């Protein structure tokens, strides 16, 4: 008896109680199935040596065919067999076979050569089952499981897509025959029309599978459909032996699938990265083109001539800030996020860093954005200043026209009057009258000197403020000044003429003269009062309108005294009338010294009294408008003084979250997303503040003493807050992506963060080169200049001299990365090519999905080796190019 109880090797995969329950052989149905299956299995190998067996327990008794079977299935030579016919020779041959089985790590229990030689059916079947386990089933390996478990897992994986197949064991799961058909259809769908099979017809299913397997797969019929159907529980060993033949028949196909899957995975990563690169290039080009078009518009400081045109410019600028710029801010932020995500994916997939086209780096985008911000800065202030300037110009132009019209009306006919020679034929009284009239005119002329100077001053101010209609203003002002000089000269000449004849005149009507002297300034005062009462005013604060109201009240306080003066002047006229009436003086009914009459004085006085209440009403309305403006100022300030500090607080809190190590990355990400949600929910308050700011601008309010925050400050702070939270979330997501891809534990991440924070002296989330070098030395790196330069080229590919936390994590974990390599991809292509140095287009189309097969054919160069054939493609250079080791 040959007993291997003392053998205890590492490969002891067979246990007596698990793999060979000899009592089960007492079941005649199972023994029958095993005889047929094991005999067919042995013959499938013995026929390779040109022989076979008919009776399993008889044909192995002399040990010769048993040794031959072992040589065929192992590919090794056994010891030379004994050719004698005696029992001892047979036992020797069987022992040689059993020794060979034991040398392969098989633990044989209670199986001796004598029992085999004696034709013990139970022991012979047990020995054959041991051989099947060792040479047909033991080497099966599927996802870290082997032997029986591996074979079962392989069957489950291959039949998973078939809903009516559920493989849980190697006996009753196969009774309906669909399991065998599913295995064949999965690998060779053209051999079986699986859709026509029925679960309630097991006989057809089993015979179909056995016939197809024997005809097309070279797997002999090892089972009988009738036996399987009629047996309550088919023999597990027989079924397992037959199924193992399927596994070995399709094992080559499995290797090709594995190779194809690896290539598909690598190509999918490459295609995704290329799409991300194309998306980045397009988004960067669109954003740069928008900036290029917008900057000239913001830099255009060419003023308009009218308020309406400038108001339209201001409205266009508001639309730009409210509607056009915010989406671009989001695009810029998304561009940076896409760029960082792409670089992280490239590092994780062992690809070279992405270098955008010239002029489309993130730094180029930031520089262009900075130019946009620079052009935008001050544009709104310039618009408001221009509106104020045009408002001032309109006011001055209207004031100029009023004063010029009054002056021109006054000077009308004055030149003709001064050039008259009426004194030559006048009587003495007329001469006296002409002389006094001229003196009154000189007084009036002097009173108008101030108005002429005001007209000239206004014209000068209009010129200094670049009034668009300055030429016509200058021409009119020049005409007034020239006429004024002419009047001065004519007045001087007439005065001299009258003085020459004064000696001839003795009588003068003192009363007319007194009337003229007092009426002229009073009339001038009334004209000035009417001008002031009708003058438009521009104020921006309550204090200014209160000043105007105070001045107006002071003017009203002078009205009683003015009325007394009016009564006195009218009294002089009444006294003249009394003297004329008393002494019958022929004065032609007019005052020879002035054109002013009592009716005119009364009319102007009435006009002044009429204008006073109108002025009162205008001041009241303006006071109400200024009160409303003050309310708008306070309303804006109350909100701005809350929102401004809130934004600053949130910026600080986000910065602390990104630096501190509280909880896992997922906890930090959840915390940040809650912050992001609270920030987004705060947007209505920003919009409400924008609305209040628009009301302030529409009311032309240019200052606000109640707050130091302008809408520009709030907008910039809000945009920075949105950008900061988005960037911080992206950094945490990239850290999670890096952690999962690299297999980094939370404790390692915490250690990395602690080291980074310790040397991040500025608490900015970024280390400079010297701090990074100190950090590396502290964790045990012995750095020379060349080695440190190499490391910096990895963590800082853009050569900014700065190291982010994400780059720090990538560097610290990249040595343990489990990523595909160019050699692995090349080996996978070689499997698909059947060990050739090139691959054909048909082979790519057969093994890869259509889109990825076309992708490879479009980028693979023709193979030019000595063994090249027409249509050969070079998969080796293509594999190295995928990882940046050559050009595609």
Helices and strands as residue ranges (DSSP letters): H 16-19, G 22-26, H 28-46, G 47-49, H 56-59, H 64-74, H 87-103, H 113-117, H 121-132, I 133-137, E 141-142, E 145-146, H 147-159, G 172-174, H 178-187, G 194-196, H 202-216, H 225-230, H 236-299, H 307-319, I 320-324, H 325-348, H 362-376, H 379-411, H 414-418, G 422-424, H 428-464, H 470-502, H 510-534, H 542-557, H 559-583, H 598-659, H 665-681, H 683-698, H 711-742, H 746-759, E 766-768, H 769-778, H 785-795, E 802-804, H 805-813, G 814-816, H 822-832, H 841-847, H 850-859, E 861-862, E 873-874, H 875-882
